[in-house]
Amino acid sequence: SKEAGVEGIQEAAKDLSDAPDSADGDFSNVAFYNKPGRNTWPISLVSYIYVRKNLGHMENPASRQLLKAFAKTLFDPEYIGLCERYGLIPVPDDLRDLSLNGLEMIQMDDENNAHEFSFETVDTLPGTGQGDYVISARRENFALYESDRLADDVQEMKETINLLQLELAAMRASVAESGSSGAMGMMKTSGTVVGLGAILAVLLLGF
């Protein structure tokens, strides 16, 4: 269907009969194209991320937890929704659950999950949102703060420049008008002088 939309694309990935029971199984036979259905999109592809179940090669437990937290965001509407601009959409619920269960199979080797990351999105988490292992959409580093401040300064400068341009245009118009009036005055004065000269010449010639 040419009008399948998001639902049609997700419909193609609903049939998980060829998928393994767990995320550490064999996905080589999984394909989501030419699936039956009136509104099913004919060619749908899934992006895979392969993560080792044993992250012992990563010495820092916080790094291991951060990797897991990143993988989880791929199934969180707050984050994966930002990828719609690139043509990506969330996977169907069954495939989402399969993937999230697979992430729980990763060996963290982090006692009591002391370095586990959490997220602060729209709602503020008073007291905990500023924690060391909290990824907050409300937190800004100095570089972001400085860029926002500079953006405000630039906007103010733009407004000032616009006002100066208007004032300059008004001054130019005023100068042009004054110049025209002066030229006309000079022409009239010259005409009067020439006229008086002609009268004097006639008078001189008359005597």
TIRO-2110 file (N, C-alpha, C; in Angstrom, 1 decimal):
// TIRO-2110
0.8, -1.2, 0.0, N, 1, A
0.0, 0.0, 0.0, CA, 1, A
0.9, 1.2, 0.0, C, 1, A
0.5, 2.2, -0.9, N, 2, A
1.3, 3.5, -0.9, CA, 2, A
0.9, 4.4, 0.2, C, 2, A
-0.2, 4.1, 0.9, N, 3, A
-0.6, 5.0, 2.0, CA, 3, A
-0.6, 4.2, 3.4, C, 3, A
0.4, 3.3, 3.5, N, 4, A
0.4, 2.4, 4.7, CA, 4, A
0.8, 3.3, 5.9, C, 4, A
1.7, 4.2, 5.8, N, 5, A
2.1, 5.0, 6.9, CA, 5, A
2.9, 4.2, 8.0, C, 5, A
2.9, 4.8, 9.2, N, 6, A
3.7, 4.2, 10.3, CA, 6, A
3.1, 2.8, 10.6, C, 6, A
1.7, 2.8, 10.7, N, 7, A
1.1, 1.5, 11.1, CA, 7, A
1.4, 0.4, 10.1, C, 7, A
1.5, 0.7, 8.8, N, 8, A
1.8, -0.3, 7.8, CA, 8, A
3.2, -0.8, 7.9, C, 8, A
4.1, 0.1, 8.2, N, 9, A
5.5, -0.3, 8.4, CA, 9, A
5.6, -1.2, 9.6, C, 9, A
5.0, -0.8, 10.7, N, 10, A
5.0, -1.7, 11.9, CA, 10, A
4.3, -3.0, 11.7, C, 10, A
3.3, -3.0, 10.9, N, 11, A
2.5, -4.2, 10.6, CA, 11, A
3.4, -5.3, 10.0, C, 11, A
4.4, -4.9, 9.2, N, 12, A
5.3, -5.8, 8.6, CA, 12, A
6.2, -6.5, 9.6, C, 12, A
6.4, -5.9, 10.7, N, 13, A
7.3, -6.5, 11.7, CA, 13, A
6.6, -7.1, 12.9, C, 13, A
5.3, -7.3, 12.8, N, 14, A
4.5, -7.9, 13.8, CA, 14, A
4.6, -9.4, 13.9, C, 14, A
4.9, -10.0, 12.7, N, 15, A
5.0, -11.4, 12.6, CA, 15, A
6.4, -11.8, 13.0, C, 15, A
6.5, -12.4, 14.2, N, 16, A
7.8, -12.8, 14.8, CA, 16, A
8.0, -14.3, 14.8, C, 16, A
7.3, -14.9, 13.9, N, 17, A
7.4, -16.4, 13.8, CA, 17, A
8.8, -16.9, 13.5, C, 17, A
9.5, -16.1, 12.7, N, 18, A
10.9, -16.4, 12.3, CA, 18, A
11.9, -15.9, 13.3, C, 18, A
11.5, -15.2, 14.3, N, 19, A
12.4, -14.6, 15.3, CA, 19, A
12.7, -15.6, 16.4, C, 19, A
13.9, -15.5, 17.0, N, 20, A
14.2, -16.4, 18.1, CA, 20, A
13.4, -16.0, 19.4, C, 20, A
13.4, -16.9, 20.4, N, 21, A
12.6, -16.6, 21.6, CA, 21, A
13.3, -15.6, 22.5, C, 21, A
14.6, -15.4, 22.3, N, 22, A
15.4, -14.4, 23.1, CA, 22, A
16.3, -13.6, 22.2, C, 22, A
16.8, -12.5, 22.7, N, 23, A
17.6, -11.6, 21.9, CA, 23, A
19.0, -12.1, 21.6, C, 23, A
19.4, -13.2, 22.3, N, 24, A
20.7, -13.8, 22.0, CA, 24, A
20.6, -15.0, 21.0, C, 24, A
19.4, -15.1, 20.4, N, 25, A
19.2, -16.2, 19.4, CA, 25, A
19.7, -15.8, 18.0, C, 25, A
19.3, -16.6, 17.0, N, 26, A
19.7, -16.4, 15.6, CA, 26, A
18.6, -15.6, 14.9, C, 26, A
19.0, -14.5, 14.4, N, 27, A
18.1, -13.6, 13.6, CA, 27, A
18.3, -13.7, 12.1, C, 27, A
19.1, -14.6, 11.7, N, 28, A
19.5, -14.7, 10.3, CA, 28, A
18.3, -14.9, 9.3, C, 28, A
17.2, -15.5, 9.8, N, 29, A
16.0, -15.8, 9.0, CA, 29, A
14.9, -14.8, 9.1, C, 29, A
15.2, -13.7, 9.9, N, 30, A
14.2, -12.7, 10.1, CA, 30, A
14.3, -11.6, 9.0, C, 30, A
13.2, -11.4, 8.3, N, 31, A
13.1, -10.5, 7.2, CA, 31, A
11.7, -9.9, 7.2, C, 31, A
11.5, -8.6, 7.1, N, 32, A
10.2, -7.9, 7.2, CA, 32, A
9.9, -7.3, 5.9, C, 32, A
10.0, -8.0, 4.8, N, 33, A
9.6, -7.5, 3.5, CA, 33, A
8.7, -8.5, 2.8, C, 33, A
7.8, -8.0, 1.9, N, 34, A
6.8, -8.8, 1.2, CA, 34, A
6.0, -9.6, 2.1, C, 34, A
5.6, -8.9, 3.2, N, 35, A
4.7, -9.6, 4.2, CA, 35, A
3.2, -9.3, 3.8, C, 35, A
2.4, -10.3, 4.1, N, 36, A
1.0, -10.2, 3.6, CA, 36, A
0.2, -9.1, 4.4, C, 36, A
-0.9, -8.6, 3.9, N, 37, A
-1.7, -7.6, 4.5, CA, 37, A
-2.0, -6.5, 3.6, C, 37, A
-3.2, -6.0, 3.6, N, 38, A
-3.7, -4.9, 2.7, CA, 38, A
-2.9, -3.6, 2.9, C, 38, A
-2.6, -3.3, 4.1, N, 39, A
-1.9, -2.0, 4.4, CA, 39, A
-0.5, -2.2, 4.8, C, 39, A
0.1, -3.4, 4.6, N, 40, A
1.5, -3.6, 5.0, CA, 40, A
2.5, -3.0, 4.1, C, 40, A
3.4, -2.3, 4.6, N, 41, A
4.5, -1.7, 3.7, CA, 41, A
5.3, -2.9, 3.2, C, 41, A
5.6, -2.9, 1.9, N, 42, A
6.3, -4.0, 1.3, CA, 42, A
7.7, -4.2, 1.7, C, 42, A
8.4, -3.2, 2.0, N, 43, A
9.8, -3.3, 2.4, CA, 43, A
10.1, -2.6, 3.7, C, 43, A
10.2, -3.3, 4.8, N, 44, A
10.5, -2.7, 6.1, CA, 44, A
11.8, -3.3, 6.6, C, 44, A
12.7, -2.4, 7.1, N, 45, A
14.0, -2.9, 7.6, CA, 45, A
14.1, -2.5, 9.1, C, 45, A
14.8, -3.3, 9.8, N, 46, A
15.1, -3.0, 11.2, CA, 46, A
16.6, -2.8, 11.4, C, 46, A
16.9, -1.8, 12.2, N, 47, A
18.3, -1.5, 12.5, CA, 47, A
18.7, -2.3, 13.7, C, 47, A
19.7, -3.1, 13.6, N, 48, A
20.2, -3.9, 14.7, CA, 48, A
21.4, -3.3, 15.5, C, 48, A
21.4, -3.5, 16.7, N, 49, A
22.6, -3.1, 17.5, CA, 49, A
23.1, -4.3, 18.3, C, 49, A
24.3, -4.7, 18.1, N, 50, A
24.8, -5.9, 18.7, CA, 50, A
25.6, -5.5, 20.0, C, 50, A
25.2, -6.1, 21.1, N, 51, A
25.9, -5.8, 22.4, CA, 51, A
26.3, -7.1, 23.0, C, 51, A
27.5, -7.1, 23.5, N, 52, A
28.0, -8.3, 24.2, CA, 52, A
27.3, -8.5, 25.5, C, 52, A
27.0, -9.8, 25.8, N, 53, A
26.4, -10.1, 27.1, CA, 53, A
27.4, -9.9, 28.2, C, 53, A
28.6, -10.1, 27.9, N, 54, A
29.7, -10.0, 28.9, CA, 54, A
30.5, -8.7, 28.6, C, 54, A
30.3, -7.7, 29.4, N, 55, A
31.0, -6.4, 29.2, CA, 55, A
32.3, -6.3, 30.1, C, 55, A
32.9, -7.4, 30.4, N, 56, A
34.0, -7.4, 31.3, CA, 56, A
35.2, -6.7, 30.7, C, 56, A
35.2, -6.5, 29.4, N, 57, A
36.3, -5.7, 28.8, CA, 57, A
36.2, -4.3, 29.1, C, 57, A
35.1, -3.8, 29.6, N, 58, A
34.9, -2.4, 30.0, CA, 58, A
35.2, -2.4, 31.5, C, 58, A
36.3, -1.8, 31.9, N, 59, A
36.7, -1.8, 33.3, CA, 59, A
35.8, -0.9, 34.2, C, 59, A
35.4, 0.2, 33.7, N, 60, A
34.5, 1.1, 34.5, CA, 60, A
33.1, 0.6, 34.5, C, 60, A
32.5, 0.3, 35.7, N, 61, A
31.1, -0.1, 35.8, CA, 61, A
30.2, 0.9, 35.3, C, 61, A
30.5, 2.2, 35.5, N, 62, A
29.6, 3.3, 35.0, CA, 62, A
29.5, 3.3, 33.5, C, 62, A
30.6, 2.9, 32.8, N, 63, A
30.6, 2.8, 31.3, CA, 63, A
29.7, 1.7, 30.9, C, 63, A
29.7, 0.6, 31.6, N, 64, A
28.8, -0.5, 31.2, CA, 64, A
27.4, -0.1, 31.4, C, 64, A
27.1, 0.5, 32.5, N, 65, A
25.7, 1.0, 32.8, CA, 65, A
25.3, 2.0, 31.7, C, 65, A
26.2, 2.9, 31.3, N, 66, A
25.8, 3.9, 30.4, CA, 66, A
25.5, 3.3, 29.0, C, 66, A
26.2, 2.3, 28.6, N, 67, A
25.9, 1.6, 27.4, CA, 67, A
24.5, 0.9, 27.4, C, 67, A
24.2, 0.3, 28.5, N, 68, A
22.9, -0.3, 28.7, CA, 68, A
21.8, 0.8, 28.7, C, 68, A
22.1, 1.9, 29.3, N, 69, A
21.1, 3.0, 29.4, CA, 69, A
20.8, 3.6, 27.9, C, 69, A
21.9, 3.7, 27.2, N, 70, A
21.8, 4.2, 25.8, CA, 70, A
20.9, 3.2, 25.0, C, 70, A
21.1, 1.9, 25.1, N, 71, A
20.4, 0.9, 24.4, CA, 71, A
18.9, 1.0, 24.8, C, 71, A
18.6, 1.2, 26.0, N, 72, A
17.2, 1.3, 26.5, CA, 72, A
16.5, 2.5, 25.8, C, 72, A
17.2, 3.6, 25.6, N, 73, A
16.6, 4.8, 25.1, CA, 73, A
16.1, 4.6, 23.6, C, 73, A
16.6, 3.6, 23.0, N, 74, A
16.1, 3.3, 21.6, CA, 74, A
14.7, 2.8, 21.6, C, 74, A
14.2, 2.4, 22.8, N, 75, A
12.8, 1.9, 22.9, CA, 75, A
11.9, 2.9, 23.7, C, 75, A
12.5, 4.0, 24.0, N, 76, A
11.7, 5.0, 24.8, CA, 76, A
11.2, 6.1, 23.9, C, 76, A
9.9, 6.3, 23.9, N, 77, A
9.3, 7.3, 23.0, CA, 77, A
9.8, 8.7, 23.1, C, 77, A
10.3, 9.0, 24.3, N, 78, A
10.9, 10.3, 24.6, CA, 78, A
12.1, 10.6, 23.7, C, 78, A
12.8, 9.5, 23.4, N, 79, A
14.1, 9.6, 22.7, CA, 79, A
14.0, 9.2, 21.2, C, 79, A
13.4, 8.0, 21.0, N, 80, A
13.3, 7.4, 19.7, CA, 80, A
12.4, 8.3, 18.8, C, 80, A
11.5, 9.0, 19.5, N, 81, A
10.6, 9.9, 18.7, CA, 81, A
11.4, 11.0, 18.0, C, 81, A
12.5, 11.4, 18.5, N, 82, A
13.3, 12.4, 17.9, CA, 82, A
13.9, 12.0, 16.6, C, 82, A
13.9, 10.7, 16.3, N, 83, A
14.5, 10.1, 15.1, CA, 83, A
13.5, 10.1, 13.9, C, 83, A
12.3, 10.5, 14.2, N, 84, A
11.3, 10.5, 13.1, CA, 84, A
11.7, 11.4, 11.9, C, 84, A
12.5, 12.5, 12.2, N, 85, A
13.0, 13.4, 11.2, CA, 85, A
13.9, 12.7, 10.2, C, 85, A
14.5, 11.5, 10.6, N, 86, A
15.3, 10.8, 9.7, CA, 86, A
14.6, 9.5, 9.1, C, 86, A
13.3, 9.5, 9.3, N, 87, A
12.5, 8.4, 8.7, CA, 87, A
12.5, 7.1, 9.6, C, 87, A
12.9, 7.2, 10.8, N, 88, A
12.9, 6.0, 11.7, CA, 88, A
11.7, 6.1, 12.6, C, 88, A
11.1, 4.9, 12.9, N, 89, A
9.9, 4.8, 13.7, CA, 89, A
10.1, 3.7, 14.7, C, 89, A
9.4, 3.7, 15.8, N, 90, A
9.6, 2.7, 16.9, CA, 90, A
9.2, 1.3, 16.3, C, 90, A
9.8, 0.3, 16.9, N, 91, A
9.4, -1.1, 16.5, CA, 91, A
8.1, -1.5, 17.2, C, 91, A
7.4, -2.5, 16.7, N, 92, A
6.2, -3.0, 17.4, CA, 92, A
6.5, -3.4, 18.8, C, 92, A
5.4, -3.5, 19.6, N, 93, A
5.6, -3.8, 21.0, CA, 93, A
6.2, -5.1, 21.3, C, 93, A
5.9, -6.2, 20.5, N, 94, A
6.5, -7.5, 20.8, CA, 94, A
8.0, -7.5, 20.5, C, 94, A
8.4, -6.8, 19.5, N, 95, A
9.8, -6.7, 19.2, CA, 95, A
10.5, -5.9, 20.2, C, 95, A
9.8, -4.9, 20.7, N, 96, A
10.4, -4.0, 21.8, CA, 96, A
10.6, -4.8, 23.0, C, 96, A
9.6, -5.6, 23.4, N, 97, A
9.7, -6.4, 24.6, CA, 97, A
10.9, -7.4, 24.5, C, 97, A
11.0, -8.0, 23.3, N, 98, A
12.1, -9.0, 23.1, CA, 98, A
13.4, -8.3, 23.3, C, 98, A
13.6, -7.1, 22.8, N, 99, A
14.8, -6.4, 22.9, CA, 99, A
15.1, -6.0, 24.3, C, 99, A
14.1, -5.5, 25.0, N, 100, A
14.4, -5.0, 26.4, CA, 100, A
14.7, -6.2, 27.3, C, 100, A
14.1, -7.3, 27.1, N, 101, A
14.4, -8.5, 27.9, CA, 101, A
15.8, -9.0, 27.6, C, 101, A
16.3, -8.8, 26.3, N, 102, A
17.6, -9.1, 26.0, CA, 102, A
18.6, -8.2, 26.7, C, 102, A
18.3, -6.9, 26.9, N, 103, A
19.2, -6.0, 27.6, CA, 103, A
19.4, -6.5, 29.1, C, 103, A
18.4, -7.1, 29.6, N, 104, A
18.5, -7.6, 31.0, CA, 104, A
19.5, -8.8, 31.1, C, 104, A
19.8, -9.4, 30.0, N, 105, A
20.8, -10.5, 30.0, CA, 105, A
22.2, -10.0, 30.1, C, 105, A
22.5, -8.7, 29.9, N, 106, A
23.8, -8.2, 29.9, CA, 106, A
24.4, -8.3, 31.4, C, 106, A
25.6, -8.9, 31.5, N, 107, A
26.2, -9.0, 32.8, CA, 107, A
26.9, -7.7, 33.1, C, 107, A
26.3, -7.0, 34.1, N, 108, A
26.9, -5.7, 34.5, CA, 108, A
28.1, -5.8, 35.5, C, 108, A
28.1, -6.8, 36.3, N, 109, A
29.1, -6.9, 37.3, CA, 109, A
29.3, -5.6, 38.1, C, 109, A
28.1, -5.0, 38.5, N, 110, A
28.1, -3.8, 39.2, CA, 110, A
27.3, -4.0, 40.5, C, 110, A
27.9, -4.1, 41.6, N, 111, A
27.3, -4.5, 42.9, CA, 111, A
26.1, -3.6, 43.2, C, 111, A
25.0, -4.2, 43.4, N, 112, A
23.7, -3.4, 43.7, CA, 112, A
23.4, -2.4, 42.7, C, 112, A
23.9, -2.6, 41.4, N, 113, A
23.7, -1.6, 40.4, CA, 113, A
23.9, -0.2, 40.9, C, 113, A
25.0, 0.0, 41.5, N, 114, A
25.4, 1.3, 42.1, CA, 114, A
25.6, 2.4, 41.1, C, 114, A
25.9, 2.0, 39.9, N, 115, A
26.2, 3.0, 38.8, CA, 115, A
25.1, 3.0, 37.7, C, 115, A
23.9, 2.5, 38.1, N, 116, A
22.9, 2.4, 37.1, CA, 116, A
22.3, 3.8, 36.8, C, 116, A
22.1, 4.1, 35.5, N, 117, A
21.6, 5.4, 35.1, CA, 117, A
20.1, 5.5, 35.1, C, 117, A
19.6, 6.7, 35.4, N, 118, A
18.2, 6.9, 35.3, CA, 118, A
18.0, 8.2, 34.5, C, 118, A
16.7, 8.5, 34.2, N, 119, A
16.5, 9.6, 33.3, CA, 119, A
15.5, 10.6, 33.9, C, 119, A
15.8, 11.9, 33.7, N, 120, A
14.9, 13.0, 34.0, CA, 120, A
14.5, 13.6, 32.7, C, 120, A
13.2, 13.5, 32.4, N, 121, A
12.7, 14.0, 31.1, CA, 121, A
11.9, 15.3, 31.3, C, 121, A
10.6, 15.3, 31.1, N, 122, A
9.8, 16.5, 31.3, CA, 122, A
9.6, 16.9, 32.7, C, 122, A
9.3, 15.9, 33.5, N, 123, A
9.1, 16.2, 35.0, CA, 123, A
10.4, 16.3, 35.7, C, 123, A
10.5, 17.3, 36.5, N, 124, A
11.7, 17.5, 37.4, CA, 124, A
11.7, 16.5, 38.5, C, 124, A
12.9, 16.0, 38.8, N, 125, A
13.0, 15.1, 39.9, CA, 125, A
13.8, 15.8, 41.0, C, 125, A
13.0, 16.4, 41.9, N, 126, A
13.7, 17.3, 43.0, CA, 126, A
14.6, 16.5, 43.8, C, 126, A
15.8, 17.0, 44.0, N, 127, A
16.8, 16.4, 44.8, CA, 127, A
17.6, 15.3, 44.1, C, 127, A
17.0, 14.5, 43.2, N, 128, A
17.7, 13.4, 42.6, CA, 128, A
18.1, 13.7, 41.1, C, 128, A
17.5, 14.7, 40.5, N, 129, A
17.7, 15.0, 39.1, CA, 129, A
19.2, 15.5, 38.9, C, 129, A
19.8, 16.0, 39.9, N, 130, A
21.2, 16.4, 39.8, CA, 130, A
22.2, 15.4, 40.2, C, 130, A
21.8, 14.2, 40.3, N, 131, A
22.7, 13.1, 40.7, CA, 131, A
23.7, 12.8, 39.6, C, 131, A
24.7, 12.0, 40.0, N, 132, A
25.8, 11.7, 39.1, CA, 132, A
25.4, 10.8, 38.0, C, 132, A
24.4, 9.9, 38.3, N, 133, A
24.0, 9.0, 37.3, CA, 133, A
22.6, 9.2, 36.8, C, 133, A
22.3, 10.5, 36.6, N, 134, A
21.0, 10.9, 36.0, CA, 134, A
21.3, 11.6, 34.7, C, 134, A
20.6, 11.1, 33.7, N, 135, A
20.7, 11.8, 32.4, CA, 135, A
19.5, 12.7, 32.3, C, 135, A
19.7, 14.0, 32.4, N, 136, A
18.6, 14.9, 32.5, CA, 136, A
18.4, 15.8, 31.2, C, 136, A
17.2, 15.9, 30.7, N, 137, A
16.9, 16.8, 29.6, CA, 137, A
16.8, 18.2, 30.1, C, 137, A
16.8, 18.4, 31.4, N, 138, A
16.7, 19.7, 32.0, CA, 138, A
18.1, 20.3, 32.4, C, 138, A
19.1, 19.5, 32.2, N, 139, A
20.4, 19.9, 32.7, CA, 139, A
21.2, 20.5, 31.5, C, 139, A
21.9, 21.5, 31.7, N, 140, A
22.8, 22.1, 30.7, CA, 140, A
24.2, 22.3, 31.2, C, 140, A
25.1, 22.0, 30.3, N, 141, A
26.5, 22.3, 30.7, CA, 141, A
26.9, 23.7, 30.3, C, 141, A
28.0, 24.2, 30.7, N, 142, A
28.4, 25.6, 30.5, CA, 142, A
28.4, 26.0, 29.0, C, 142, A
28.8, 25.0, 28.2, N, 143, A
28.9, 25.4, 26.7, CA, 143, A
27.5, 25.7, 26.2, C, 143, A
26.5, 24.9, 26.6, N, 144, A
25.1, 25.1, 26.1, CA, 144, A
24.6, 26.4, 26.7, C, 144, A
24.9, 26.7, 28.0, N, 145, A
24.5, 27.9, 28.6, CA, 145, A
25.1, 29.1, 27.8, C, 145, A
26.4, 29.0, 27.5, N, 146, A
27.1, 30.1, 26.9, CA, 146, A
26.5, 30.3, 25.4, C, 146, A
26.2, 29.2, 24.7, N, 147, A
25.7, 29.4, 23.4, CA, 147, A
24.3, 30.0, 23.4, C, 147, A
23.5, 29.7, 24.4, N, 148, A
22.2, 30.3, 24.5, CA, 148, A
22.3, 31.8, 24.8, C, 148, A
23.3, 32.1, 25.7, N, 149, A
23.5, 33.5, 26.0, CA, 149, A
24.0, 34.3, 24.8, C, 149, A
24.9, 33.7, 24.0, N, 150, A
25.4, 34.4, 22.8, CA, 150, A
24.3, 34.5, 21.8, C, 150, A
23.4, 33.5, 21.7, N, 151, A
22.3, 33.6, 20.8, CA, 151, A
21.4, 34.8, 21.1, C, 151, A
21.2, 35.0, 22.4, N, 152, A
20.4, 36.2, 22.9, CA, 152, A
21.1, 37.5, 22.5, C, 152, A
22.4, 37.5, 22.7, N, 153, A
23.2, 38.7, 22.4, CA, 153, A
23.1, 39.0, 20.9, C, 153, A
23.2, 38.0, 20.1, N, 154, A
23.1, 38.2, 18.6, CA, 154, A
21.8, 38.7, 18.2, C, 154, A
20.7, 38.2, 18.8, N, 155, A
19.4, 38.6, 18.5, CA, 155, A
19.2, 40.1, 18.8, C, 155, A
19.7, 40.5, 20.0, N, 156, A
19.7, 41.9, 20.4, CA, 156, A
20.5, 42.8, 19.4, C, 156, A
21.6, 42.3, 19.0, N, 157, A
22.4, 43.1, 18.0, CA, 157, A
21.7, 43.2, 16.7, C, 157, A
21.0, 42.2, 16.2, N, 158, A
20.2, 42.2, 15.0, CA, 158, A
19.2, 43.3, 15.1, C, 158, A
18.5, 43.3, 16.2, N, 159, A
17.4, 44.4, 16.4, CA, 159, A
18.0, 45.8, 16.4, C, 159, A
19.2, 45.9, 17.0, N, 160, A
19.9, 47.2, 17.0, CA, 160, A
20.3, 47.6, 15.6, C, 160, A
20.8, 46.7, 14.9, N, 161, A
21.2, 47.0, 13.5, CA, 161, A
20.0, 47.4, 12.6, C, 161, A
18.9, 46.7, 12.8, N, 162, A
17.7, 47.1, 12.0, CA, 162, A
17.3, 48.5, 12.4, C, 162, A
17.3, 48.9, 13.6, N, 163, A
17.0, 50.2, 14.0, CA, 163, A
17.9, 51.3, 13.4, C, 163, A
19.2, 50.9, 13.5, N, 164, A
20.2, 51.8, 12.9, CA, 164, A
20.0, 52.0, 11.4, C, 164, A
19.7, 50.9, 10.7, N, 165, A
19.5, 51.0, 9.3, CA, 165, A
18.3, 51.9, 8.9, C, 165, A
17.2, 51.8, 9.8, N, 166, A
16.1, 52.6, 9.6, CA, 166, A
16.4, 54.1, 9.8, C, 166, A
17.2, 54.4, 10.9, N, 167, A
17.6, 55.8, 11.1, CA, 167, A
18.5, 56.3, 10.0, C, 167, A
19.4, 55.5, 9.5, N, 168, A
20.3, 55.9, 8.4, CA, 168, A
19.5, 56.2, 7.2, C, 168, A
18.5, 55.4, 6.9, N, 169, A
17.7, 55.6, 5.7, CA, 169, A
16.9, 56.9, 5.8, C, 169, A
16.4, 57.2, 7.0, N, 170, A
15.7, 58.4, 7.3, CA, 170, A
16.6, 59.7, 7.1, C, 170, A
17.9, 59.5, 7.6, N, 171, A
18.8, 60.6, 7.5, CA, 171, A
19.2, 60.9, 6.0, C, 171, A
19.4, 59.8, 5.3, N, 172, A
19.7, 60.0, 3.9, CA, 172, A
18.6, 60.7, 3.1, C, 172, A
17.3, 60.3, 3.4, N, 173, A
16.2, 60.9, 2.8, CA, 173, A
16.1, 62.4, 3.2, C, 173, A
16.4, 62.7, 4.4, N, 174, A
16.4, 64.1, 4.9, CA, 174, A
17.5, 64.9, 4.2, C, 174, A
18.7, 64.4, 4.1, N, 175, A
19.8, 65.1, 3.4, CA, 175, A
19.4, 65.3, 1.9, C, 175, A
18.9, 64.3, 1.3, N, 176, A
18.5, 64.4, -0.1, CA, 176, A
17.5, 65.5, -0.3, C, 176, A
16.5, 65.6, 0.6, N, 177, A
15.5, 66.6, 0.5, CA, 177, A
16.0, 68.0, 0.7, C, 177, A
16.9, 68.1, 1.7, N, 178, A
17.6, 69.4, 2.0, CA, 178, A
18.4, 69.8, 0.8, C, 178, A
19.1, 68.9, 0.2, N, 179, A
20.0, 69.2, -1.0, CA, 179, A
19.1, 69.8, -2.1, C, 179, A
18.0, 69.2, -2.4, N, 180, A
17.1, 69.6, -3.5, CA, 180, A
16.6, 71.0, -3.2, C, 180, A
16.2, 71.3, -2.0, N, 181, A
15.7, 72.7, -1.6, CA, 181, A
16.8, 73.7, -1.8, C, 181, A
18.1, 73.4, -1.4, N, 182, A
19.2, 74.3, -1.6, CA, 182, A
19.5, 74.6, -3.0, C, 182, A
19.4, 73.6, -3.8, N, 183, A
19.7, 73.8, -5.3, CA, 183, A
18.6, 74.7, -5.9, C, 183, A
17.4, 74.5, -5.5, N, 184, A
16.3, 75.3, -6.1, CA, 184, A
16.5, 76.8, -5.6, C, 184, A
16.9, 77.0, -4.3, N, 185, A
17.2, 78.3, -3.8, CA, 185, A
18.3, 79.0, -4.6, C, 185, A
19.4, 78.2, -4.9, N, 186, A
20.5, 78.8, -5.6, CA, 186, A
20.1, 79.2, -7.0, C, 186, A
19.2, 78.3, -7.6, N, 187, A
18.8, 78.6, -9.0, CA, 187, A
18.0, 79.9, -9.0, C, 187, A
17.1, 80.1, -8.0, N, 188, A
16.2, 81.3, -8.0, CA, 188, A
17.1, 82.5, -7.7, C, 188, A
18.1, 82.4, -6.8, N, 189, A
18.9, 83.5, -6.5, CA, 189, A
19.7, 83.9, -7.7, C, 189, A
20.2, 82.9, -8.4, N, 190, A
21.0, 83.2, -9.6, CA, 190, A
20.2, 83.9, -10.7, C, 190, A
18.9, 83.5, -10.8, N, 191, A
18.0, 84.1, -11.7, CA, 191, A
17.8, 85.5, -11.4, C, 191, A
17.7, 85.8, -10.1, N, 192, A
17.4, 87.2, -9.7, CA, 192, A
18.6, 88.1, -10.0, C, 192, A
19.8, 87.5, -9.7, N, 193, A
21.0, 88.3, -10.0, CA, 193, A
21.2, 88.6, -11.5, C, 193, A
20.9, 87.6, -12.3, N, 194, A
21.0, 87.8, -13.7, CA, 194, A
20.0, 88.8, -14.2, C, 194, A
18.8, 88.7, -13.6, N, 195, A
17.7, 89.7, -14.0, CA, 195, A
18.1, 91.1, -13.6, C, 195, A
18.7, 91.3, -12.4, N, 196, A
19.1, 92.6, -12.0, CA, 196, A
20.2, 93.1, -12.9, C, 196, A
21.1, 92.2, -13.3, N, 197, A
22.2, 92.6, -14.2, CA, 197, A
21.7, 93.1, -15.5, C, 197, A
20.6, 92.4, -16.0, N, 198, A
20.1, 92.8, -17.3, CA, 198, A
19.4, 94.2, -17.2, C, 198, A
18.7, 94.4, -16.1, N, 199, A
18.1, 95.7, -15.9, CA, 199, A
19.1, 96.8, -15.8, C, 199, A
20.2, 96.6, -15.1, N, 200, A
21.2, 97.6, -15.0, CA, 200, A
21.9, 97.9, -16.3, C, 200, A
22.0, 96.8, -17.1, N, 201, A
22.6, 97.0, -18.4, CA, 201, A
21.7, 97.9, -19.3, C, 201, A
20.4, 97.6, -19.2, N, 202, A
19.5, 98.4, -20.0, CA, 202, A
19.5, 99.8, -19.5, C, 202, A
19.5, 100.0, -18.2, N, 203, A
19.5, 101.4, -17.6, CA, 203, A
20.8, 102.1, -18.1, C, 203, A
21.9, 101.4, -18.0, N, 204, A
23.2, 102.0, -18.4, CA, 204, A
23.2, 102.4, -19.9, C, 204, A
22.6, 101.5, -20.7, N, 205, A
22.5, 101.8, -22.1, CA, 205, A
21.6, 102.9, -22.4, C, 205, A
20.6, 103.1, -21.5, N, 206, A
19.6, 104.2, -21.7, CA, 206, A
20.2, 105.5, -21.5, C, 206, A
21.2, 105.6, -20.6, N, 207, A
21.8, 106.9, -20.4, CA, 207, A
22.9, 107.1, -21.4, C, 207, A
END
